[in-house]
Amino acid sequence: MHVSLTPELESRVKSKVESGLYNNASEVVREALRFMDLHEDWINELKLSKLREQLKVGVEQLDAGQGIAINTKAELDQLFDEIKGQ
């Protein structure tokens, strides 16, 4: 596999190798990809946590009788139109 890097990124990779932390450019790229995976996992956990918070609020509102009964497709469409208009 061949990867093209901008001069700035190539310089950063070389700098990491020259620092002695990595033996070669491949190690730098592998570490960067591992970091990227961890970052994505962290972001997904944050999103999931936020969704859980929002669901909890919704359940609490339903438990308090603050829900809206939707009985027909027309009522559902009207609700979505109102949400889109906000």
Secondary structure by P-SEA (a helix, b strand, c coil): cbbbbcaaaaaaaaaaaaacccccaaaaaaaaaaaaaaaaaaaaaaaaaaaaaaaaaaaaaaaaccbbbbccaaaaaaaaaaaaac
